[in-house]
Amino acid sequence: MADELRRGFIKRAGIAAGVLAGSVVATAATSESKDRGAGSNVGNGVVTGTSTKKEILYKKTAAWDTFYSAAK
């Protein structure tokens, strides 16, 4: 009985792995590829994002002024 359970599990796991591999291949085949890097004319080797959010790197506060004055 244990052999039958093991064989059934291996059979189901193989089927699941096949379905997963097929879906990954189908997704990769149908998704639009974006050229990036040095060989691309889109960005001259620089990868750019598509986010519309503004990037905030620094906001002047009293805590930052204290830190920068201590770091000098």
Secondary structure, 3 states (H helix, E strand, C coil): CHHHHHHHHHHHHHHHHHHHHHHHHHHHHHCCCCCCCCCCCCCCCCCCCCCCCCCCCCCCCHHHHHHHHHHC
